């Protein structure tokens, strides 16, 4: 409606400025002022509402340019971001208790994030775009997971052992999650491989790598990786895969760095 009114007002300007009408306007100050206000309002409305649609400018809708990706250990202030990314893919009913997860994060050994710096038409943004969690657990804990006695969502900080603990026998890949907003899967996988090799080199008691891939993408990913085989647990609710650490004792993997920029 505003656009129509603006157009009508603009169309009326030439009529208002004919010789006869101009004389009438000049003889009546009130009419003159009203006319000037109408002309000014018409111009403002025209440029406010009749302009090139923003949809036609691809710069505003292009994918952001990724300037830098930093892999580092998760901090307490990252918990909200990692939770949001988790819920892009998984239901709340599958998640580990928030308090227990925060305790695990505080130990600064098990959860790593990919923080990205991007640039688009609006400027630069820095945010966590993905993360992964690798837990060192005992053989007993793994057996409880396989049997169904323990569910992944019920894991607590006490189940997760320090990476150099003599009771740590298994590396359990709990989560590898990339935001739909900005994919960092490749960076996460590369860093996780580096970290797994690093942990194995530090603790010779670790003999297995295990995971429960929940999504279709996760299942395809683990099936494509060398050394992983499906585990027949006898418990229909869980489908686990495991590999021996020998498959990942490699010298061609990038040396692990607590903070790595790419």
Secondary structure by P-SEA (a helix, b strand, c coil): caaaaaaaaaaaccccccaaaaaaaaacaaaaaaaaaaaaaaaaaaaacccccccccccccccccccbbbbbcccccaaaaaaaaaaacccccccccaaaaaaaaaacccbbbbbbbbbcccccccccccbbbbbbbcaaaaaaaaacccccccccccccccccccccccccccbbbbbccccaaaaaaaaaaaaaaaaaaacccccbbbbbbccaaaaaaaaacccbbbbbcccccbbbbbbccccccccccccccccccc
